[in-house]
Amino acid sequence: MNYKTLEQKIIKSYTEGTNLVDAESLAAEFLAAQIQISEEVKEESIRHRMLKADLKEKAAAVLYNAATAGDKKPSDSILQALVDKDPGVKEAYQVHVVSEERANELERLYNIFRESHIYYRAIGKGRFD
């Protein structure tokens, strides 16, 4: 389903108005979009959690290697700097952030579709207040 098309339908609805028949159809379209995007939300949420675990694992490995490399344990600030500078940790963090933003975007779309479904369903039933 093309989410941009649904956005255009919302814009058309408030610029040109919506009749009862079109409102019922739009309510159904937004319900279908909710069903479809809910699966995407679930998949991205799982992906996001897995990437977060991967990030923690990479950071822990860097910490462990640095802490056990010498006779003296480096200070916490030095250990954190080593983690922050590690290329593998940086890459994992970037991928994690992108996934988090995608999950948030999908959640926002889901909420928009839910509100749109409720709005058009109310219009379709003749409730205008």
Buried (B, 14 or more C-beta within 10 A) or exposed (E): EEBEEBEEBBEEBEEEEBEEEBBBBBBBBBBBBBEBBBEBBEEBBEBBEEBBEBBEEBBEBBBEEBBEEEEEEBEEEEBBEBBEEBEEBEEBBEBBEEBBEBBEBBBEBBEBBBEBBEBBBBBBEEEEE
